[in-house]
Amino acid sequence: YSVFKTVRKVVFTCRALAVASLKMSNPENFKEAKSIYEFSAKDINGEVVSLEKYRDHVCIIVNVASQCGYTKNNYAELVDLYNEYSESKGLKILAFPCNQFAGEEPGDSTRFVNVNGNDAHPLWKYLKHKQGGTLGDFIKWNFTKFIIDKNGQPVERHGPNKNPKDLVKSLEKYCFDGLDRGGKTNVTVSSDSDHDNAIPSDIITEEIIKEDPQPPKMTNPENYKDAKSIYEFTANDIQGNPVSLEKYKGHVCIIVNVASQCGYTKSNYAELVELYDDNAEVCEFARTKNVKFDMFEKINVNGNDAHPLWKYLKHKQGGTLGDFIKWNFTKFIVDKNGQPVERHGPNTNPKELVKSLEKYW
């Protein structure tokens, strides 16, 4: 598909339902919800839709963005899934525009849904509660996909690296086969603000106006001293997958070298988790440990074979008696522009960084 070179309209019809049959609110406590059918959300036209309308359908719920490196492939394959299975199998796809990841969904903020944080949409809080992710239940990036079975239960969660076409076997497990639905079904593009009572539209539309987005650059600068920010660097996550630090654009970060058997381990991990829960986006380079923030592969931080990112960090924020890393749990604070602005040694407890972090939030 070259679907993002011009204006693209996706128009799918659905049945209008009587207001009396729809519950137009969200549970006070998302953890007590029995299914997605207890939730409501606004469609792209700002009209409230009860998810009750998706009863007995297998669904994919996904947070989308129009300027993300994953956009072209995910949208194309989601459309393929829709075209292949919507009419014959009753597949529903619910797409929620979100602008929480590097500002990759520009436009009217009232049309966006938050998927992380205290103001996350209750539906997304419920989805994360039912299907927690690797290293924490927070949504890591755009195009996180939840599969919902015919009983409204979130049964699987897949990250942005999982191509929609690879979900077919999973969909088949949840009574996907054998469904015979007459008439058109829909890909619903939803937005969120207040949850007012209204009749849902019988036409759902989306317009995407964007040149082909470029995927994140998965390399490191030839000369780390020439880098303008951390966003030019790439590192492998704990599963060995390359991750562009571009994904942290717009976030205050703590980058820290960790160890699992160090005298500083217990207190530093505990307090880093507390900081993460409070607001900070924490990047970590280390071995596997059961924490919520992002984990990366084991690396070297000193010497000629030090990771280029760490060479850059030391270049920008040199330490006492030399810029080399003195010990585990050296912490760099990076501002929202990707600039290393502070460096703290292992003796600085993470909770003592709050005042520094507040300067950059």
JOKA-V45059 format. One record per residue. N is the residue number from 1. PHI is phi in whole degrees, 0 to 359 (none if undefined). OMEGA is omega as a letter, one per 40 degrees, with the letter a starting at -180 (* if undefined). Layout:
BEGIN
n,phi,omega
N,PHI,OMEGA
N,PHI,OMEGA
END
This chain:
BEGIN
n,phi,omega
1,none,i
2,246,a
3,279,a
4,252,i
5,274,i
6,223,i
7,299,i
8,239,i
9,250,i
10,245,a
11,236,i
12,231,a
13,268,i
14,214,a
15,283,i
16,281,a
17,246,i
18,293,a
19,302,a
20,298,a
21,271,a
22,246,i
23,269,a
24,261,i
25,207,i
26,236,a
27,301,i
28,297,i
29,239,a
30,300,a
31,292,a
32,268,a
33,295,a
34,267,a
35,193,i
36,291,a
37,291,i
38,274,a
39,252,i
40,230,i
41,208,i
42,273,i
43,280,a
44,294,i
45,266,i
46,85,a
47,261,a
48,285,i
49,235,i
50,278,i
51,287,i
52,304,a
53,295,a
54,263,i
55,303,i
56,72,i
57,248,i
58,281,a
59,234,i
60,243,i
61,250,a
62,217,i
63,269,a
64,241,i
65,210,a
66,267,a
67,234,a
68,258,i
69,298,i
70,268,a
71,298,a
72,302,a
73,293,a
74,294,i
75,297,a
76,300,a
77,284,i
78,295,i
79,296,i
80,300,i
81,300,i
82,300,a
83,298,a
84,280,a
85,237,a
86,293,a
87,281,a
88,276,a
89,244,i
90,78,i
91,294,i
92,243,i
93,236,a
94,249,a
95,254,a
96,247,i
97,300,a
98,221,a
99,240,a
100,271,a
101,240,i
102,61,i
103,60,a
104,266,i
105,227,a
106,288,i
107,124,a
108,292,a
109,295,i
110,289,i
111,268,a
112,267,i
113,241,i
114,272,a
115,250,i
116,234,i
117,91,a
118,296,a
119,263,i
120,299,i
121,300,a
122,306,i
123,300,a
124,288,i
125,298,i
126,295,a
127,301,a
128,293,i
129,295,a
130,278,a
131,227,i
132,292,a
133,263,i
134,295,i
135,60,i
136,124,a
137,273,a
138,296,i
139,283,a
140,277,a
141,194,i
142,301,i
143,63,i
144,279,a
145,244,i
146,252,i
147,265,a
148,246,a
149,279,a
150,289,i
151,259,i
152,79,a
153,263,i
154,291,a
155,249,i
156,213,i
157,226,a
158,226,a
159,280,a
160,296,i
161,285,i
162,275,i
163,291,i
164,306,a
165,296,i
166,278,a
167,271,a
168,302,a
169,298,i
170,294,a
171,299,a
172,295,a
173,293,a
174,255,i
175,59,i
176,293,i
177,290,i
178,90,i
179,288,i
180,225,a
181,255,i
182,275,i
183,79,a
184,285,i
185,248,a
186,223,i
187,265,a
188,263,i
189,258,a
190,248,i
191,229,a
192,214,i
193,212,i
194,277,a
195,246,a
196,278,i
197,283,i
198,194,i
199,281,i
200,294,i
201,291,i
202,267,i
203,227,i
204,252,a
205,233,i
206,218,i
207,241,i
208,239,i
209,242,a
210,194,i
211,293,i
212,308,i
213,288,i
214,266,i
215,293,i
216,304,i
217,287,a
218,258,i
219,222,i
220,240,a
221,301,i
222,298,i
223,239,a
224,300,a
225,292,a
226,273,a
227,295,a
228,267,a
229,194,i
230,291,a
231,292,i
232,275,a
233,254,i
234,228,i
235,216,i
236,279,i
237,283,a
238,294,i
239,268,i
240,88,i
241,271,i
242,293,a
243,234,i
244,282,i
245,289,i
246,304,a
247,296,a
248,265,i
249,302,i
250,86,a
251,245,i
252,280,a
253,236,i
254,243,i
255,250,a
256,217,i
257,270,a
258,241,i
259,212,a
260,269,a
261,229,a
262,249,i
263,298,i
264,268,a
265,300,a
266,301,a
267,290,a
268,293,i
269,298,a
270,300,a
271,284,i
272,296,i
273,297,i
274,298,i
275,298,i
276,301,a
277,298,a
278,276,i
279,174,a
280,292,i
281,267,a
282,253,i
283,260,a
284,230,i
285,248,a
286,181,i
287,277,a
288,300,i
289,208,a
290,278,i
291,230,a
292,270,a
293,281,a
294,289,a
295,251,i
296,236,a
297,297,i
298,298,a
299,222,i
300,261,a
301,250,i
302,234,i
303,91,a
304,296,a
305,264,i
306,298,i
307,300,a
308,307,i
309,299,a
310,288,i
311,299,i
312,295,a
313,301,a
314,293,i
315,295,a
316,279,a
317,227,i
318,291,a
319,262,i
320,294,i
321,61,i
322,121,a
323,274,a
324,296,i
325,283,a
326,278,a
327,195,i
328,301,i
329,64,i
330,281,a
331,243,i
332,253,i
333,266,a
334,242,a
335,279,a
336,291,i
337,262,i
338,80,a
339,263,i
340,292,a
341,249,i
342,212,i
343,227,a
344,227,a
345,280,a
346,296,a
347,283,i
348,276,i
349,291,i
350,308,a
351,295,i
352,281,i
353,273,a
354,304,a
355,299,i
356,295,a
357,299,a
358,299,i
359,293,a
360,250,a
361,287,*
END
